[in-house]
Amino acid sequence: MTSQFLTQLADQLKHGKNPAQRRAIQRVLPLVTARFEAGHYCGQVEAESELRKLVEQACVRTLAKPA
């Protein structure tokens, strides 16, 4: 099963984000992709959900850091 859908989702999630948040998305993507390819998720929906959750957490952390 291909993980291309995760890359496409990550690209969609980057829209409207600042550079730090886009970098956070790029850091999270390989983790979820590797887990998906290793069979840690039952299907695409579960992998997409995990990617969205981790991206949200990463973006919140980038906003919380002092400038």
PDBQT receptor file of N, H, CA, C and O in Angstrom, charges set to zero:
ATOM      1  N   MET A   1       0.847  -1.171   0.000  1.00  0.00    +0.000 N 
ATOM      2  CA  MET A   1       0.000   0.000   0.000  1.00  0.00    +0.000 C 
ATOM      3  C   MET A   1       0.898   1.241   0.000  1.00  0.00    +0.000 C 
ATOM      4  O   MET A   1       1.878   1.304   0.742  1.00  0.00    +0.000 OA
ATOM      5  N   THR A   2       0.566   2.200  -0.815  1.00  0.00    +0.000 N 
ATOM      6  H   THR A   2      -0.230   2.149  -1.418  1.00  0.00    +0.000 HD
ATOM      7  CA  THR A   2       1.382   3.399  -0.951  1.00  0.00    +0.000 C 
ATOM      8  C   THR A   2       1.034   4.439   0.121  1.00  0.00    +0.000 C 
ATOM      9  O   THR A   2      -0.094   4.502   0.610  1.00  0.00    +0.000 OA
ATOM     10  N   SER A   3       2.009   5.225   0.459  1.00  0.00    +0.000 N 
ATOM     11  H   SER A   3       2.925   5.173   0.061  1.00  0.00    +0.000 HD
ATOM     12  CA  SER A   3       1.805   6.261   1.477  1.00  0.00    +0.000 C 
ATOM     13  C   SER A   3       1.732   7.654   0.852  1.00  0.00    +0.000 C 
ATOM     14  O   SER A   3       1.839   8.657   1.558  1.00  0.00    +0.000 OA
ATOM     15  N   GLN A   4       1.554   7.720  -0.448  1.00  0.00    +0.000 N 
ATOM     16  H   GLN A   4       1.467   6.905  -1.022  1.00  0.00    +0.000 HD
ATOM     17  CA  GLN A   4       1.485   9.002  -1.158  1.00  0.00    +0.000 C 
ATOM     18  C   GLN A   4       0.366   9.886  -0.616  1.00  0.00    +0.000 C 
ATOM     19  O   GLN A   4       0.499  11.109  -0.602  1.00  0.00    +0.000 OA
ATOM     20  N   PHE A   5      -0.727   9.284  -0.172  1.00  0.00    +0.000 N 
ATOM     21  H   PHE A   5      -0.835   8.290  -0.183  1.00  0.00    +0.000 HD
ATOM     22  CA  PHE A   5      -1.850  10.069   0.351  1.00  0.00    +0.000 C 
ATOM     23  C   PHE A   5      -1.439  10.885   1.577  1.00  0.00    +0.000 C 
ATOM     24  O   PHE A   5      -2.000  11.953   1.825  1.00  0.00    +0.000 OA
ATOM     25  N   LEU A   6      -0.464  10.390   2.347  1.00  0.00    +0.000 N 
ATOM     26  H   LEU A   6      -0.009   9.522   2.146  1.00  0.00    +0.000 HD
ATOM     27  CA  LEU A   6       0.008  11.135   3.516  1.00  0.00    +0.000 C 
ATOM     28  C   LEU A   6       0.784  12.385   3.092  1.00  0.00    +0.000 C 
ATOM     29  O   LEU A   6       0.662  13.437   3.719  1.00  0.00    +0.000 OA
ATOM     30  N   THR A   7       1.569  12.268   2.041  1.00  0.00    +0.000 N 
ATOM     31  H   THR A   7       1.668  11.414   1.531  1.00  0.00    +0.000 HD
ATOM     32  CA  THR A   7       2.297  13.419   1.511  1.00  0.00    +0.000 C 
ATOM     33  C   THR A   7       1.323  14.466   0.994  1.00  0.00    +0.000 C 
ATOM     34  O   THR A   7       1.511  15.663   1.216  1.00  0.00    +0.000 OA
ATOM     35  N   GLN A   8       0.286  14.014   0.306  1.00  0.00    +0.000 N 
ATOM     36  H   GLN A   8       0.133  13.042   0.126  1.00  0.00    +0.000 HD
ATOM     37  CA  GLN A   8      -0.719  14.942  -0.206  1.00  0.00    +0.000 C 
ATOM     38  C   GLN A   8      -1.455  15.642   0.933  1.00  0.00    +0.000 C 
ATOM     39  O   GLN A   8      -1.711  16.844   0.864  1.00  0.00    +0.000 OA
ATOM     40  N   LEU A   9      -1.790  14.902   1.967  1.00  0.00    +0.000 N 
ATOM     41  H   LEU A   9      -1.582  13.925   2.023  1.00  0.00    +0.000 HD
ATOM     42  CA  LEU A   9      -2.460  15.492   3.122  1.00  0.00    +0.000 C 
ATOM     43  C   LEU A   9      -1.543  16.507   3.798  1.00  0.00    +0.000 C 
ATOM     44  O   LEU A   9      -1.990  17.594   4.164  1.00  0.00    +0.000 OA
ATOM     45  N   ALA A  10      -0.275  16.167   3.966  1.00  0.00    +0.000 N 
ATOM     46  H   ALA A  10       0.088  15.284   3.669  1.00  0.00    +0.000 HD
ATOM     47  CA  ALA A  10       0.676  17.093   4.584  1.00  0.00    +0.000 C 
ATOM     48  C   ALA A  10       0.775  18.386   3.773  1.00  0.00    +0.000 C 
ATOM     49  O   ALA A  10       0.830  19.476   4.343  1.00  0.00    +0.000 OA
ATOM     50  N   ASP A  11       0.797  18.265   2.460  1.00  0.00    +0.000 N 
ATOM     51  H   ASP A  11       0.753  17.380   1.997  1.00  0.00    +0.000 HD
ATOM     52  CA  ASP A  11       0.845  19.454   1.610  1.00  0.00    +0.000 C 
ATOM     53  C   ASP A  11      -0.394  20.321   1.812  1.00  0.00    +0.000 C 
ATOM     54  O   ASP A  11      -0.297  21.548   1.836  1.00  0.00    +0.000 OA
ATOM     55  N   GLN A  12      -1.540  19.698   1.956  1.00  0.00    +0.000 N 
ATOM     56  H   GLN A  12      -1.619  18.701   1.937  1.00  0.00    +0.000 HD
ATOM     57  CA  GLN A  12      -2.782  20.438   2.206  1.00  0.00    +0.000 C 
ATOM     58  C   GLN A  12      -2.740  21.123   3.571  1.00  0.00    +0.000 C 
ATOM     59  O   GLN A  12      -3.192  22.259   3.714  1.00  0.00    +0.000 OA
ATOM     60  N   LEU A  13      -2.204  20.439   4.558  1.00  0.00    +0.000 N 
ATOM     61  H   LEU A  13      -1.837  19.516   4.442  1.00  0.00    +0.000 HD
ATOM     62  CA  LEU A  13      -2.153  20.992   5.910  1.00  0.00    +0.000 C 
ATOM     63  C   LEU A  13      -1.187  22.168   6.013  1.00  0.00    +0.000 C 
ATOM     64  O   LEU A  13      -1.328  23.001   6.909  1.00  0.00    +0.000 OA
ATOM     65  N   LYS A  14      -0.211  22.250   5.115  1.00  0.00    +0.000 N 
ATOM     66  H   LYS A  14      -0.097  21.573   4.387  1.00  0.00    +0.000 HD
ATOM     67  CA  LYS A  14       0.776  23.336   5.145  1.00  0.00    +0.000 C 
ATOM     68  C   LYS A  14       0.185  24.681   4.736  1.00  0.00    +0.000 C 
ATOM     69  O   LYS A  14       0.707  25.726   5.126  1.00  0.00    +0.000 OA
ATOM     70  N   HIS A  15      -0.888  24.672   3.963  1.00  0.00    +0.000 N 
ATOM     71  H   HIS A  15      -1.312  23.824   3.646  1.00  0.00    +0.000 HD
ATOM     72  CA  HIS A  15      -1.482  25.919   3.486  1.00  0.00    +0.000 C 
ATOM     73  C   HIS A  15      -1.954  26.762   4.660  1.00  0.00    +0.000 C 
ATOM     74  O   HIS A  15      -2.664  26.285   5.546  1.00  0.00    +0.000 OA
ATOM     75  N   GLY A  16      -1.547  28.022   4.646  1.00  0.00    +0.000 N 
ATOM     76  H   GLY A  16      -0.970  28.409   3.927  1.00  0.00    +0.000 HD
ATOM     77  CA  GLY A  16      -1.948  28.955   5.685  1.00  0.00    +0.000 C 
ATOM     78  C   GLY A  16      -1.128  28.874   6.962  1.00  0.00    +0.000 C 
ATOM     79  O   GLY A  16      -1.445  29.539   7.948  1.00  0.00    +0.000 OA
ATOM     80  N   LYS A  17      -0.082  28.068   6.949  1.00  0.00    +0.000 N 
ATOM     81  H   LYS A  17       0.175  27.528   6.148  1.00  0.00    +0.000 HD
ATOM     82  CA  LYS A  17       0.764  27.918   8.133  1.00  0.00    +0.000 C 
ATOM     83  C   LYS A  17       2.017  28.778   7.977  1.00  0.00    +0.000 C 
ATOM     84  O   LYS A  17       2.437  29.086   6.862  1.00  0.00    +0.000 OA
ATOM     85  N   ASN A  18       2.602  29.158   9.103  1.00  0.00    +0.000 N 
ATOM     86  H   ASN A  18       2.261  28.908  10.009  1.00  0.00    +0.000 HD
ATOM     87  CA  ASN A  18       3.848  29.921   9.051  1.00  0.00    +0.000 C 
ATOM     88  C   ASN A  18       5.015  28.949   8.811  1.00  0.00    +0.000 C 
ATOM     89  O   ASN A  18       4.831  27.734   8.893  1.00  0.00    +0.000 OA
ATOM     90  N   PRO A  19       6.207  29.473   8.517  1.00  0.00    +0.000 N 
ATOM     91  CA  PRO A  19       7.345  28.587   8.204  1.00  0.00    +0.000 C 
ATOM     92  C   PRO A  19       7.683  27.578   9.306  1.00  0.00    +0.000 C 
ATOM     93  O   PRO A  19       8.020  26.433   9.005  1.00  0.00    +0.000 OA
ATOM     94  N   ALA A  20       7.600  27.978  10.553  1.00  0.00    +0.000 N 
ATOM     95  H   ALA A  20       7.327  28.908  10.798  1.00  0.00    +0.000 HD
ATOM     96  CA  ALA A  20       7.910  27.052  11.648  1.00  0.00    +0.000 C 
ATOM     97  C   ALA A  20       6.903  25.904  11.684  1.00  0.00    +0.000 C 
ATOM     98  O   ALA A  20       7.270  24.759  11.945  1.00  0.00    +0.000 OA
ATOM     99  N   GLN A  21       5.656  26.208  11.426  1.00  0.00    +0.000 N 
ATOM    100  H   GLN A  21       5.358  27.138  11.213  1.00  0.00    +0.000 HD
ATOM    101  CA  GLN A  21       4.631  25.161  11.414  1.00  0.00    +0.000 C 
ATOM    102  C   GLN A  21       4.812  24.239  10.216  1.00  0.00    +0.000 C 
ATOM    103  O   GLN A  21       4.598  23.032  10.334  1.00  0.00    +0.000 OA
ATOM    104  N   ARG A  22       5.200  24.781   9.066  1.00  0.00    +0.000 N 
ATOM    105  H   ARG A  22       5.374  25.761   8.970  1.00  0.00    +0.000 HD
ATOM    106  CA  ARG A  22       5.453  23.931   7.890  1.00  0.00    +0.000 C 
ATOM    107  C   ARG A  22       6.627  22.991   8.148  1.00  0.00    +0.000 C 
ATOM    108  O   ARG A  22       6.593  21.831   7.737  1.00  0.00    +0.000 OA
ATOM    109  N   ARG A  23       7.661  23.481   8.826  1.00  0.00    +0.000 N 
ATOM    110  H   ARG A  23       7.688  24.423   9.160  1.00  0.00    +0.000 HD
ATOM    111  CA  ARG A  23       8.791  22.603   9.178  1.00  0.00    +0.000 C 
ATOM    112  C   ARG A  23       8.353  21.517  10.153  1.00  0.00    +0.000 C 
ATOM    113  O   ARG A  23       8.809  20.377  10.060  1.00  0.00    +0.000 OA
ATOM    114  N   ALA A  24       7.477  21.863  11.079  1.00  0.00    +0.000 N 
ATOM    115  H   ALA A  24       7.107  22.789  11.154  1.00  0.00    +0.000 HD
ATOM    116  CA  ALA A  24       6.963  20.871  12.027  1.00  0.00    +0.000 C 
ATOM    117  C   ALA A  24       6.208  19.772  11.284  1.00  0.00    +0.000 C 
ATOM    118  O   ALA A  24       6.329  18.594  11.618  1.00  0.00    +0.000 OA
ATOM    119  N   ILE A  25       5.438  20.159  10.288  1.00  0.00    +0.000 N 
ATOM    120  H   ILE A  25       5.339  21.116  10.017  1.00  0.00    +0.000 HD
ATOM    121  CA  ILE A  25       4.705  19.174   9.482  1.00  0.00    +0.000 C 
ATOM    122  C   ILE A  25       5.691  18.266   8.767  1.00  0.00    +0.000 C 
ATOM    123  O   ILE A  25       5.475  17.057   8.696  1.00  0.00    +0.000 OA
ATOM    124  N   GLN A  26       6.768  18.828   8.237  1.00  0.00    +0.000 N 
ATOM    125  H   GLN A  26       6.943  19.810   8.295  1.00  0.00    +0.000 HD
ATOM    126  CA  GLN A  26       7.783  18.024   7.545  1.00  0.00    +0.000 C 
ATOM    127  C   GLN A  26       8.500  17.071   8.492  1.00  0.00    +0.000 C 
ATOM    128  O   GLN A  26       8.955  16.010   8.064  1.00  0.00    +0.000 OA
ATOM    129  N   ARG A  27       8.611  17.426   9.767  1.00  0.00    +0.000 N 
ATOM    130  H   ARG A  27       8.242  18.288  10.115  1.00  0.00    +0.000 HD
ATOM    131  CA  ARG A  27       9.238  16.528  10.749  1.00  0.00    +0.000 C 
ATOM    132  C   ARG A  27       8.306  15.379  11.121  1.00  0.00    +0.000 C 
ATOM    133  O   ARG A  27       8.772  14.268  11.376  1.00  0.00    +0.000 OA
ATOM    134  N   VAL A  28       7.014  15.623  11.157  1.00  0.00    +0.000 N 
ATOM    135  H   VAL A  28       6.635  16.525  10.950  1.00  0.00    +0.000 HD
ATOM    136  CA  VAL A  28       6.035  14.613  11.566  1.00  0.00    +0.000 C 
ATOM    137  C   VAL A  28       5.756  13.619  10.435  1.00  0.00    +0.000 C 
ATOM    138  O   VAL A  28       5.549  12.431  10.685  1.00  0.00    +0.000 OA
ATOM    139  N   LEU A  29       5.750  14.100   9.213  1.00  0.00    +0.000 N 
ATOM    140  H   LEU A  29       5.918  15.065   9.010  1.00  0.00    +0.000 HD
ATOM    141  CA  LEU A  29       5.387  13.259   8.065  1.00  0.00    +0.000 C 
ATOM    142  C   LEU A  29       6.190  11.961   7.954  1.00  0.00    +0.000 C 
ATOM    143  O   LEU A  29       5.578  10.907   7.787  1.00  0.00    +0.000 OA
ATOM    144  N   PRO A  30       7.519  11.976   8.036  1.00  0.00    +0.000 N 
ATOM    145  CA  PRO A  30       8.268  10.713   7.906  1.00  0.00    +0.000 C 
ATOM    146  C   PRO A  30       7.938   9.698   9.006  1.00  0.00    +0.000 C 
ATOM    147  O   PRO A  30       7.953   8.490   8.766  1.00  0.00    +0.000 OA
ATOM    148  N   LEU A  31       7.646  10.184  10.192  1.00  0.00    +0.000 N 
ATOM    149  H   LEU A  31       7.634  11.164  10.387  1.00  0.00    +0.000 HD
ATOM    150  CA  LEU A  31       7.292   9.294  11.292  1.00  0.00    +0.000 C 
ATOM    151  C   LEU A  31       6.008   8.525  10.983  1.00  0.00    +0.000 C 
ATOM    152  O   LEU A  31       5.960   7.302  11.113  1.00  0.00    +0.000 OA
ATOM    153  N   VAL A  32       4.977   9.251  10.575  1.00  0.00    +0.000 N 
ATOM    154  H   VAL A  32       5.016  10.244  10.470  1.00  0.00    +0.000 HD
ATOM    155  CA  VAL A  32       3.691   8.609  10.277  1.00  0.00    +0.000 C 
ATOM    156  C   VAL A  32       3.814   7.732   9.039  1.00  0.00    +0.000 C 
ATOM    157  O   VAL A  32       3.233   6.649   8.988  1.00  0.00    +0.000 OA
ATOM    158  N   THR A  33       4.564   8.188   8.043  1.00  0.00    +0.000 N 
ATOM    159  H   THR A  33       5.036   9.068   8.085  1.00  0.00    +0.000 HD
ATOM    160  CA  THR A  33       4.755   7.391   6.824  1.00  0.00    +0.000 C 
ATOM    161  C   THR A  33       5.436   6.062   7.150  1.00  0.00    +0.000 C 
ATOM    162  O   THR A  33       5.009   5.012   6.670  1.00  0.00    +0.000 OA
ATOM    163  N   ALA A  34       6.483   6.103   7.955  1.00  0.00    +0.000 N 
ATOM    164  H   ALA A  34       6.830   6.956   8.345  1.00  0.00    +0.000 HD
ATOM    165  CA  ALA A  34       7.192   4.870   8.321  1.00  0.00    +0.000 C 
ATOM    166  C   ALA A  34       6.280   3.929   9.110  1.00  0.00    +0.000 C 
ATOM    167  O   ALA A  34       6.279   2.720   8.881  1.00  0.00    +0.000 OA
ATOM    168  N   ARG A  35       5.514   4.484  10.025  1.00  0.00    +0.000 N 
ATOM    169  H   ARG A  35       5.514   5.466  10.211  1.00  0.00    +0.000 HD
ATOM    170  CA  ARG A  35       4.578   3.645  10.799  1.00  0.00    +0.000 C 
ATOM    171  C   ARG A  35       3.523   3.023   9.897  1.00  0.00    +0.000 C 
ATOM    172  O   ARG A  35       3.161   1.859  10.071  1.00  0.00    +0.000 OA
ATOM    173  N   PHE A  36       3.026   3.804   8.925  1.00  0.00    +0.000 N 
ATOM    174  H   PHE A  36       3.321   4.749   8.784  1.00  0.00    +0.000 HD
ATOM    175  CA  PHE A  36       2.012   3.284   8.007  1.00  0.00    +0.000 C 
ATOM    176  C   PHE A  36       2.588   2.150   7.162  1.00  0.00    +0.000 C 
ATOM    177  O   PHE A  36       1.958   1.105   6.999  1.00  0.00    +0.000 OA
ATOM    178  N   GLU A  37       3.774   2.365   6.633  1.00  0.00    +0.000 N 
ATOM    179  H   GLU A  37       4.285   3.214   6.765  1.00  0.00    +0.000 HD
ATOM    180  CA  GLU A  37       4.398   1.351   5.780  1.00  0.00    +0.000 C 
ATOM    181  C   GLU A  37       4.776   0.102   6.572  1.00  0.00    +0.000 C 
ATOM    182  O   GLU A  37       4.873  -0.985   6.004  1.00  0.00    +0.000 OA
ATOM    183  N   ALA A  38       4.988   0.249   7.874  1.00  0.00    +0.000 N 
ATOM    184  H   ALA A  38       4.909   1.133   8.335  1.00  0.00    +0.000 HD
ATOM    185  CA  ALA A  38       5.300  -0.894   8.733  1.00  0.00    +0.000 C 
ATOM    186  C   ALA A  38       4.031  -1.620   9.196  1.00  0.00    +0.000 C 
ATOM    187  O   ALA A  38       4.118  -2.660   9.847  1.00  0.00    +0.000 OA
ATOM    188  N   GLY A  39       2.871  -1.085   8.868  1.00  0.00    +0.000 N 
ATOM    189  H   GLY A  39       2.801  -0.239   8.338  1.00  0.00    +0.000 HD
ATOM    190  CA  GLY A  39       1.621  -1.748   9.208  1.00  0.00    +0.000 C 
ATOM    191  C   GLY A  39       1.086  -1.429  10.595  1.00  0.00    +0.000 C 
ATOM    192  O   GLY A  39       0.287  -2.196  11.134  1.00  0.00    +0.000 OA
ATOM    193  N   HIS A  40       1.504  -0.319  11.184  1.00  0.00    +0.000 N 
ATOM    194  H   HIS A  40       2.153   0.304  10.747  1.00  0.00    +0.000 HD
ATOM    195  CA  HIS A  40       1.044   0.042  12.522  1.00  0.00    +0.000 C 
ATOM    196  C   HIS A  40      -0.402   0.558  12.536  1.00  0.00    +0.000 C 
ATOM    197  O   HIS A  40      -1.040   0.594  13.588  1.00  0.00    +0.000 OA
ATOM    198  N   TYR A  41      -0.905   0.949  11.382  1.00  0.00    +0.000 N 
ATOM    199  H   TYR A  41      -0.386   0.920  10.528  1.00  0.00    +0.000 HD
ATOM    200  CA  TYR A  41      -2.274   1.464  11.290  1.00  0.00    +0.000 C 
ATOM    201  C   TYR A  41      -3.129   0.469  10.510  1.00  0.00    +0.000 C 
ATOM    202  O   TYR A  41      -2.658  -0.192   9.585  1.00  0.00    +0.000 OA
ATOM    203  N   CYS A  42      -4.383   0.382  10.903  1.00  0.00    +0.000 N 
ATOM    204  H   CYS A  42      -4.765   0.920  11.655  1.00  0.00    +0.000 HD
ATOM    205  CA  CYS A  42      -5.306  -0.556  10.237  1.00  0.00    +0.000 C 
ATOM    206  C   CYS A  42      -5.631  -0.119   8.817  1.00  0.00    +0.000 C 
ATOM    207  O   CYS A  42      -5.921  -0.955   7.961  1.00  0.00    +0.000 OA
ATOM    208  N   GLY A  43      -5.584   1.162   8.563  1.00  0.00    +0.000 N 
ATOM    209  H   GLY A  43      -5.348   1.841   9.258  1.00  0.00    +0.000 HD
ATOM    210  CA  GLY A  43      -5.911   1.661   7.234  1.00  0.00    +0.000 C 
ATOM    211  C   GLY A  43      -5.534   3.119   7.075  1.00  0.00    +0.000 C 
ATOM    212  O   GLY A  43      -4.920   3.724   7.954  1.00  0.00    +0.000 OA
ATOM    213  N   GLN A  44      -5.917   3.667   5.934  1.00  0.00    +0.000 N 
ATOM    214  H   GLN A  44      -6.416   3.175   5.220  1.00  0.00    +0.000 HD
ATOM    215  CA  GLN A  44      -5.571   5.044   5.610  1.00  0.00    +0.000 C 
ATOM    216  C   GLN A  44      -6.221   6.042   6.558  1.00  0.00    +0.000 C 
ATOM    217  O   GLN A  44      -5.601   7.035   6.940  1.00  0.00    +0.000 OA
ATOM    218  N   VAL A  45      -7.454   5.786   6.935  1.00  0.00    +0.000 N 
ATOM    219  H   VAL A  45      -7.958   4.980   6.625  1.00  0.00    +0.000 HD
ATOM    220  CA  VAL A  45      -8.172   6.725   7.801  1.00  0.00    +0.000 C 
ATOM    221  C   VAL A  45      -7.458   6.877   9.144  1.00  0.00    +0.000 C 
ATOM    222  O   VAL A  45      -7.329   7.985   9.664  1.00  0.00    +0.000 OA
ATOM    223  N   GLU A  46      -7.004   5.772   9.692  1.00  0.00    +0.000 N 
ATOM    224  H   GLU A  46      -7.109   4.871   9.270  1.00  0.00    +0.000 HD
ATOM    225  CA  GLU A  46      -6.289   5.815  10.975  1.00  0.00    +0.000 C 
ATOM    226  C   GLU A  46      -4.961   6.567  10.824  1.00  0.00    +0.000 C 
ATOM    227  O   GLU A  46      -4.585   7.335  11.709  1.00  0.00    +0.000 OA
ATOM    228  N   ALA A  47      -4.261   6.355   9.729  1.00  0.00    +0.000 N 
ATOM    229  H   ALA A  47      -4.567   5.731   9.009  1.00  0.00    +0.000 HD
ATOM    230  CA  ALA A  47      -2.992   7.046   9.492  1.00  0.00    +0.000 C 
ATOM    231  C   ALA A  47      -3.221   8.543   9.292  1.00  0.00    +0.000 C 
ATOM    232  O   ALA A  47      -2.462   9.362   9.810  1.00  0.00    +0.000 OA
ATOM    233  N   GLU A  48      -4.258   8.900   8.546  1.00  0.00    +0.000 N 
ATOM    234  H   GLU A  48      -4.874   8.235   8.125  1.00  0.00    +0.000 HD
ATOM    235  CA  GLU A  48      -4.586  10.310   8.347  1.00  0.00    +0.000 C 
ATOM    236  C   GLU A  48      -4.921  10.978   9.669  1.00  0.00    +0.000 C 
ATOM    237  O   GLU A  48      -4.481  12.097   9.935  1.00  0.00    +0.000 OA
ATOM    238  N   SER A  49      -5.686  10.307  10.484  1.00  0.00    +0.000 N 
ATOM    239  H   SER A  49      -6.044   9.399  10.268  1.00  0.00    +0.000 HD
ATOM    240  CA  SER A  49      -6.067  10.846  11.789  1.00  0.00    +0.000 C 
ATOM    241  C   SER A  49      -4.844  11.084  12.660  1.00  0.00    +0.000 C 
ATOM    242  O   SER A  49      -4.734  12.120  13.316  1.00  0.00    +0.000 OA
ATOM    243  N   GLU A  50      -3.928  10.129  12.666  1.00  0.00    +0.000 N 
ATOM    244  H   GLU A  50      -4.018   9.288  12.133  1.00  0.00    +0.000 HD
ATOM    245  CA  GLU A  50      -2.701  10.264  13.452  1.00  0.00    +0.000 C 
ATOM    246  C   GLU A  50      -1.849  11.427  12.935  1.00  0.00    +0.000 C 
ATOM    247  O   GLU A  50      -1.291  12.187  13.727  1.00  0.00    +0.000 OA
ATOM    248  N   LEU A  51      -1.749  11.567  11.609  1.00  0.00    +0.000 N 
ATOM    249  H   LEU A  51      -2.203  10.949  10.966  1.00  0.00    +0.000 HD
ATOM    250  CA  LEU A  51      -0.983  12.662  11.037  1.00  0.00    +0.000 C 
ATOM    251  C   LEU A  51      -1.590  13.998  11.442  1.00  0.00    +0.000 C 
ATOM    252  O   LEU A  51      -0.871  14.908  11.853  1.00  0.00    +0.000 OA
ATOM    253  N   ARG A  52      -2.905  14.120  11.329  1.00  0.00    +0.000 N 
ATOM    254  H   ARG A  52      -3.490  13.381  10.995  1.00  0.00    +0.000 HD
ATOM    255  CA  ARG A  52      -3.576  15.367  11.710  1.00  0.00    +0.000 C 
ATOM    256  C   ARG A  52      -3.346  15.691  13.187  1.00  0.00    +0.000 C 
ATOM    257  O   ARG A  52      -3.085  16.840  13.544  1.00  0.00    +0.000 OA
ATOM    258  N   LYS A  53      -3.445  14.672  14.040  1.00  0.00    +0.000 N 
ATOM    259  H   LYS A  53      -3.656  13.739  13.750  1.00  0.00    +0.000 HD
ATOM    260  CA  LYS A  53      -3.267  14.872  15.476  1.00  0.00    +0.000 C 
ATOM    261  C   LYS A  53      -1.847  15.337  15.789  1.00  0.00    +0.000 C 
ATOM    262  O   LYS A  53      -1.658  16.291  16.544  1.00  0.00    +0.000 OA
ATOM    263  N   LEU A  54      -0.852  14.671  15.214  1.00  0.00    +0.000 N 
ATOM    264  H   LEU A  54      -1.006  13.896  14.600  1.00  0.00    +0.000 HD
ATOM    265  CA  LEU A  54       0.537  15.037  15.474  1.00  0.00    +0.000 C 
ATOM    266  C   LEU A  54       0.888  16.407  14.894  1.00  0.00    +0.000 C 
ATOM    267  O   LEU A  54       1.660  17.159  15.491  1.00  0.00    +0.000 OA
ATOM    268  N   VAL A  55       0.324  16.727  13.741  1.00  0.00    +0.000 N 
ATOM    269  H   VAL A  55      -0.302  16.116  13.256  1.00  0.00    +0.000 HD
ATOM    270  CA  VAL A  55       0.543  18.051  13.152  1.00  0.00    +0.000 C 
ATOM    271  C   VAL A  55      -0.044  19.126  14.050  1.00  0.00    +0.000 C 
ATOM    272  O   VAL A  55       0.591  20.153  14.287  1.00  0.00    +0.000 OA
ATOM    273  N   GLU A  56      -1.239  18.901  14.547  1.00  0.00    +0.000 N 
ATOM    274  H   GLU A  56      -1.756  18.066  14.355  1.00  0.00    +0.000 HD
ATOM    275  CA  GLU A  56      -1.871  19.873  15.441  1.00  0.00    +0.000 C 
ATOM    276  C   GLU A  56      -1.024  20.089  16.696  1.00  0.00    +0.000 C 
ATOM    277  O   GLU A  56      -0.813  21.227  17.118  1.00  0.00    +0.000 OA
ATOM    278  N   GLN A  57      -0.546  19.012  17.281  1.00  0.00    +0.000 N 
ATOM    279  H   GLN A  57      -0.718  18.089  16.938  1.00  0.00    +0.000 HD
ATOM    280  CA  GLN A  57       0.297  19.125  18.473  1.00  0.00    +0.000 C 
ATOM    281  C   GLN A  57       1.587  19.873  18.156  1.00  0.00    +0.000 C 
ATOM    282  O   GLN A  57       2.014  20.731  18.928  1.00  0.00    +0.000 OA
ATOM    283  N   ALA A  58       2.203  19.555  17.036  1.00  0.00    +0.000 N 
ATOM    284  H   ALA A  58       1.857  18.858  16.408  1.00  0.00    +0.000 HD
ATOM    285  CA  ALA A  58       3.464  20.206  16.647  1.00  0.00    +0.000 C 
ATOM    286  C   ALA A  58       3.251  21.691  16.370  1.00  0.00    +0.000 C 
ATOM    287  O   ALA A  58       4.088  22.514  16.742  1.00  0.00    +0.000 OA
ATOM    288  N   CYS A  59       2.157  22.036  15.732  1.00  0.00    +0.000 N 
ATOM    289  H   CYS A  59       1.477  21.368  15.430  1.00  0.00    +0.000 HD
ATOM    290  CA  CYS A  59       1.882  23.440  15.423  1.00  0.00    +0.000 C 
ATOM    291  C   CYS A  59       1.574  24.234  16.684  1.00  0.00    +0.000 C 
ATOM    292  O   CYS A  59       1.964  25.396  16.794  1.00  0.00    +0.000 OA
ATOM    293  N   VAL A  60       0.889  23.628  17.621  1.00  0.00    +0.000 N 
ATOM    294  H   VAL A  60       0.572  22.684  17.532  1.00  0.00    +0.000 HD
ATOM    295  CA  VAL A  60       0.607  24.311  18.884  1.00  0.00    +0.000 C 
ATOM    296  C   VAL A  60       1.912  24.570  19.631  1.00  0.00    +0.000 C 
ATOM    297  O   VAL A  60       2.091  25.637  20.218  1.00  0.00    +0.000 OA
ATOM    298  N   ARG A  61       2.812  23.609  19.612  1.00  0.00    +0.000 N 
ATOM    299  H   ARG A  61       2.666  22.742  19.135  1.00  0.00    +0.000 HD
ATOM    300  CA  ARG A  61       4.111  23.796  20.277  1.00  0.00    +0.000 C 
ATOM    301  C   ARG A  61       4.925  24.919  19.628  1.00  0.00    +0.000 C 
ATOM    302  O   ARG A  61       5.615  25.660  20.327  1.00  0.00    +0.000 OA
ATOM    303  N   THR A  62       4.853  25.051  18.314  1.00  0.00    +0.000 N 
ATOM    304  H   THR A  62       4.293  24.449  17.745  1.00  0.00    +0.000 HD
ATOM    305  CA  THR A  62       5.614  26.113  17.653  1.00  0.00    +0.000 C 
ATOM    306  C   THR A  62       5.049  27.487  18.005  1.00  0.00    +0.000 C 
ATOM    307  O   THR A  62       5.793  28.465  18.077  1.00  0.00    +0.000 OA
ATOM    308  N   LEU A  63       3.749  27.563  18.221  1.00  0.00    +0.000 N 
ATOM    309  H   LEU A  63       3.145  26.768  18.162  1.00  0.00    +0.000 HD
ATOM    310  CA  LEU A  63       3.133  28.828  18.614  1.00  0.00    +0.000 C 
ATOM    311  C   LEU A  63       3.425  29.166  20.062  1.00  0.00    +0.000 C 
ATOM    312  O   LEU A  63       3.480  30.340  20.429  1.00  0.00    +0.000 OA
ATOM    313  N   ALA A  64       3.613  28.150  20.886  1.00  0.00    +0.000 N 
ATOM    314  H   ALA A  64       3.568  27.196  20.588  1.00  0.00    +0.000 HD
ATOM    315  CA  ALA A  64       3.835  28.361  22.318  1.00  0.00    +0.000 C 
ATOM    316  C   ALA A  64       5.260  28.793  22.637  1.00  0.00    +0.000 C 
ATOM    317  O   ALA A  64       5.515  29.352  23.704  1.00  0.00    +0.000 OA
ATOM    318  N   LYS A  65       6.186  28.541  21.723  1.00  0.00    +0.000 N 
ATOM    319  H   LYS A  65       5.978  28.087  20.857  1.00  0.00    +0.000 HD
ATOM    320  CA  LYS A  65       7.586  28.920  21.978  1.00  0.00    +0.000 C 
ATOM    321  C   LYS A  65       7.740  30.434  21.882  1.00  0.00    +0.000 C 
ATOM    322  O   LYS A  65       7.219  31.058  20.958  1.00  0.00    +0.000 OA
ATOM    323  N   PRO A  66       8.457  31.020  22.836  1.00  0.00    +0.000 N 
ATOM    324  CA  PRO A  66       8.693  32.467  22.772  1.00  0.00    +0.000 C 
ATOM    325  C   PRO A  66       9.593  32.823  21.576  1.00  0.00    +0.000 C 
ATOM    326  O   PRO A  66      10.477  32.057  21.192  1.00  0.00    +0.000 OA
ATOM    327  N   ALA A  67       9.345  33.976  21.019  1.00  0.00    +0.000 N 
ATOM    328  H   ALA A  67       8.626  34.598  21.332  1.00  0.00    +0.000 HD
ATOM    329  CA  ALA A  67      10.101  34.396  19.826  1.00  0.00    +0.000 C 
ATOM    330  C   ALA A  67      11.490  34.880  20.141  1.00  0.00    +0.000 C 
ATOM    331  O   ALA A  67      12.231  35.261  19.235  1.00  0.00    +0.000 OA
TER     332      ALA A  67
